[in-house]
Amino acid sequence: MGNTLPQTNPTQSETATTTKSETSHYPKLKKSRSLREYTRSTTLMNSSTNSSTKKHISLPRPRSIAPSDAEIIDIRALRCGLPLAENSPEDGISTTTNTNNEGENQLLKQLDYIHSCVRKDKGLFGMMTENLQSKHIFSNHEPENTHILERTPEDFNMEYQSIYLQTFDGEYIHAYWIYHSNEQISSTTTLLYLHGAGGNISHRLEVLRLFYENFHCNILIIDYRGFGKSSGSPTELGLYIDAQTAYDYLIYKQKISPTNIIVFGTSLGASVAIQLVSDPLNRVQVAIFENAFISVPEIAKYFLTYAKSVIGVTKSTGFIYLFDSLPKVRRIECPCIYLTGLLDPIIPTWMSNTLYNETRSARKRHLFEYPFGKHNDLPLMPEYFENLQSFINELPRTKSSDQQQVVLR
């Protein structure tokens, strides 16, 4: 799985602890015309004409074909307390309560935030190269037969459930919910794993087993839309919605406390994880970013020395998908860990350093560098899990973490 040569202890930068009062306020959003149209397109239905009428906000959904090989969980219904489709009243009248309306409003607020973080205008060059950009950024059709899952967590002695999460826009995201049957799920540390480009969730099972055994944690791993057995096609906006859907599954379905959730993202998944925890409503115990990059245009400059003059990279001209993490890390308040391999041939180490330095609002942060680490083999590096464990153990304890502490086995 990559370089496993012996190495010296990882080079550690000084940890930085920044205390800041927690807030659930969003930064001021600069809505594009597309986002305003999105907001206006949400339909409002009145259940009756009297003064006590409650408005039900309906989020439009595409009609993807529902899979039949595993349980489907409608996350929006869980969040907003909506009746299931088979239990909906025939006349279409909504019976949601004030709490349900608040859930819908909060969901729309989070979706507005997600929409504000992606590019709306493709431009002529972007439309001409959209398929090419998508192929290189997501690689969701690589390797060959990547939409067939040949292995399951059971092959690695992990108990699991195969599920589909129905997203807010109607896609079906395939996921493995991996758990310890002898543990109480709600009080056990849970890892939300957001993988990188290419492949599917079955290709990450060896790494997941290391977390499963070393952290003794439950794990939720998803295939983004267009990956593996998930429906749809990948986009930057879509990946952000998929991650939010996965987080909501842990909160609203498994009833896991945010203080027991660890968000882990690697490579492209690190950008998705940064987006997820930059939302102040998505509270977690700690966020871990492995081999993170600043943005797609910065990666293009790194690989294409002529790109700056040819397509105006400095202004991001022509790029449909930005995955611009730099402004988002400045909003992150949860404890953060950055992991980077100094021999990574894909993402330069200085990008993790830059993101780490800009994560000033985090309550605690640390950067671990692995001299012999490459792009996909950091979990095999000596002291990898010990470093994560030591950081988590140094976090201030809460009532939940007093009852359940990550234990290395």
N, C-alpha and C positions, 0 to 999 in steps of 0.2 A: 504493500500500500504506500510505497514511497520510501524515503530515506529513514533508516532506523539506526544510523551510526551513533556510537556513544558520543556524548557531548558534555561540556561543562555546564554548570548551573545557568539557567536562563538569566540573561541580563535584565535587571529590574530597574525601572525608573522609579523615582520617588513617588509614593502615593500622595494624592492630593485630596484633602477633605474640605469640602465647601458646604457650610451649613446655610440653608435657605428655607424660609418658611414655605410649607407646602401650599400649593394653590391649584385650583381646578380651572383657573381662567386660561383661555386660549390666547395666544398672541393674536394681534389684529390681522385678520385674514384679508388678503387682497384678492377679491373674487374676479375671475375673468368673465367675459360675456358667456362662455360656455357654462360656467358654474351657475350664473344667475339663471340661465335657461334651465339648467338641471333643477334648481330650486323651484322654479315656476312650474316645471313639468310634474311635480308631485301633486297628485290629485287629492282634493279634500271632499269627503262625502259626508253629508248630513244624514243622521239616522232618522230625524224627524224634523218638524217645523216649529216645535215649541221652543221656549227660551232656554230650556235645560239641555238643549242638544249639544252633544260632544262631537267634535270633529275627529275623524279617523284619517290619519295620514297614510296613504297607500303608496308604497315604493314600487315603481314599475319593474317588471322582471321579464327577461327573455324566456322563451319556452324551450328550455333544454330538455332532452329526453331523460326521464328519471331512470337511474340504474336500478337493477333488481337483484343484485348479488350480495347486498349488505344493507343494514339498517340505514335509513335516511333521517337525519336530525335537522329540523328547520330552526336555525339559530334565531332568525327574526321573531318567530313565534315564541321562542323561549324568552327572548329579551323583553318583548313587549306584551307578553301575556295574552297573545291572540289565540282565538279558538283554532284547533286543527282543521284542516280542510274538510275532513269527513264529518266534523261537528259544527260546521258553519251553518248559520240559519239560511233557509232556502231563499228568503226574500232579500238576502244580502245586507241586512241591517246590522250595524256594528253594535256590540254590547260591551265594548271596552270601558274600563273604569278610568278615573283620574290618573291612577298609577300607570295604567297601560299607555295613556296619552303622554305622560312624562317620559316613559321608556321610548316611545316613538320619537319624541322631540329630541331626546338625548342622542338617539341613534342618528337622526338627521344632522345634528350638530357635529357628530364625529365624522359622518360622511362628507359634510361640507369641508371639514378640516383636511380630510384625505384628498378631496378634489382640489383644494387650494395648493397642494404640494406637487401636482403633476402638470405637465405642459398640455395646454388645450389646442394651440395652433400648430398644426403639423408643418405648414409651409409647403411650397412646391417641391423642394429638394427632399423634404421628409416624406412626402407622399410617394415620391419616385423610389425611395430607398427603404420604405417601411419593412418590406419582407426581408431584405438583407440585414437591416438592423435587428429585427426580431430574431433572426436565425443566429446571429453572432452573440447577442446579449443573453438570450434564454436557452438556446440549444436544446429545446424541449423534445426534439425528435432524434436526439443522439444519446447513447449509441444505438446501433441497429436493434430493432425489436424492443425499444425502451418503453413501449406502452403495454408490454406484457410483464407481469410481476412473477418472477420465477422462484423467489424465496419469500418466506414469511418469518415473522419473529419467532414462531414456534421452532423453526430450524436452528435458532440460536438460544433455545431454552428460555424464551421469554413469553409470558402469558400476555395475550393481546385480544383485541376486538377490532375487526375491520369495519369501518363505518364511512358514511358519506355525510358531509356537512353541507347543507344547502345555504348558500350565501345570500346576502341581502339583495343581490341582483339576479338571483335565480340559477346560478351555476352549482354544480355538484362536485365538491372537493373530497377526493378520497384521502382517508387518513388511517393510521394505525394508532389505536389507544392501547399503550403497553403499560401494564400495571403489576403490582405485587399483590397477590390475592390475600395474603395474610396480614396486610396492612390496611388501616382505615384511610381510604382515598382522600377524604377532605383534609386530613391533617398530615399527609405525607408530601414531602417536597416533590414538585412536578416540573419537568423540563419541557418547555415548548421549543421544539427543534425546527428551525427554518433553514432548509438546505440551500445549496448553491445551484448554479446553472447546470443543465444536463442531467440525464438519468432520471431515476424515480426513487421512491422511498425505500424500495427493496435494496437498492445499491448502498444505502446508508446503515444497514442493519449491523454490520460489524462495529461501526463506531458507536451506535446506540447501545450495543451490548456492553461496551466499556463504561458508558455513563450509567447504565442499568445496574452493573455490578459494583462500580466504584462509589457511586453516589447513593445507591439503593433507593432510587427515585422512580416515580412513574414518568412516562414519556408520552407526549403527543407529537407526532410528526405528520405533516401534510404534504401532499403533492399539489402544487399550485395549479390553477386552471391551465389546461393544455398539457400538463405533465402526467405521465403514468396513466391511470384510469380516470382522472378528473376530466370533467367536461370543459368546453370552451377553448379559448386561445389566450395565451399569456399577454398581458400588458402591464405597464407599471402600475396603473390604477388598480387593475385586477389583482395583482399580487398583494397590494396593500389591503384590499378588501378581504382577501383570503386569510391573511394573518389576523386581521381583526375578528373574523369569523372563528378562527381557531382559539383565540384568546377568550372570546365569549363562550365557547363550548366549555372551557375549563371553569369559568366563573358561574355560568347559569345552568349548565347541565351537571357537571361534576361537583359543583358547590365548593370549589377550592378557594381558600383565602388568597388574596393577592400576595400576602407575606410568605406564601409557600410556593409561589410561581417563579421559576427562573426562565427567562427568555434567552435562547441561544440562537445566533445567526452566523453562518459562515459564508464568506465571499459575497455573492449576490444576496444571500439570505441575511447577511449582516446589515445591508442597506434596508431590507424589509424590517428587520428587528429594530433598527434605529428609528424608522418611521413609526413603528408600533408604540414604542415606549416614549416617543417625543410627545404623544398625546397625554396630557396630565390625568385623564380619566383612566388610563390603562396603568394601574399601579402594579409593581412587581417587587419581589425581594431583591433581585439583581438582574442585570442584563449583561450578556457576554457577547462580544463582537470579535469573531475570528477572521483574520485576514480581510479586514474591511477596506473599501476604497472610497475615495472622496466623491466621485461622480463619474458617469460614463464619459463625458467630454475629457476629463482628466486622464482616464485610462486610454482614451484614443490618442491623446498627445504623447502618452508614454510609449505606445506601440507604433504610432505613425508620426514620425518626426516631421513630415511634410504637412500633416493635417492642419496645423495652425494657419498656414497660408492658403491651403486649398479650400477648406470648408469653414473657416472662421471659428475654430474651436473656442477661442477665448470668449465669444459671445454665444456659444452653444448653438450656433446656427446649423440647422439641418438635422439636429438630434431630436427624435420623437420622445425617447425615454432618457431621462436625466439621472434618476436615482441620486439626486443631489443631497448628500448627507451632512454637508458642512453646516448649513443654517439650522438643521434639525438637532444636531448634538448640543448646540448651545441652549436648547430648551429642555434637555433631559435632566431630571432631578434625582432619579433612582441611582443606587450604586452601580458602577460600570466596571467591567474588565475588558481590556483590549489585549488580544493575542495575535502575535505576528511571527512568521518564520522569515529569518534573514536570508534564506536561500529560495524564497518564493519567486518563481520565474514569471508569474502572471501579475501579481499586485506588488508594487514596490513598498518597502517597509515604511518609508517616510509618510505614506498616506495614513497609516494607523497612528503614527506619531502626531501628525497634524490634527486628526480627529480627537485624539486623546487630549491634546493641549487645549482644544476648543470646548471640551466638555467641562466647563468651569462650574456649572450649576449643580453638578452631581454631588450628592452627599458624601460619596467616597468613590475614588477611581484608582485604577492601577493598570499599568502597561507591562505585559510580560513578553520578552523577546527570546526566541529560540534560535541560537546560532546555526543549528543544523536542520531547522525546520523548513519544509517546503510548503506547497499550497494545500495538500490534502492529508498530510501525515502528522499534524501537530498533536493529536491525541496519543500518538505513539512516543512522543518525546518524554524523556525522564522528567519527573516532577511536574508534569502537566496537571494531573488531577490534584496533586498536593498543593500546587499554587492556587488552584480554584478553591480548594477546601480551606486553606489558610485565610484567604480573603473573606470568604463567607463567614467563617467562625469569628472574624474580627468585627463583623457588623453589629451595631447595637441591637440588643435583643428586644423583641416584642412579646406580647402574650402568646402569640401563635408560635414564634420561634423558640420560646422556652419549652414548649411541649414537644416540638419536633425540630431536631437539628440534623443537618446533613451529616451522615456518618459514612466514612470510607470503609469499605469492607475488603 
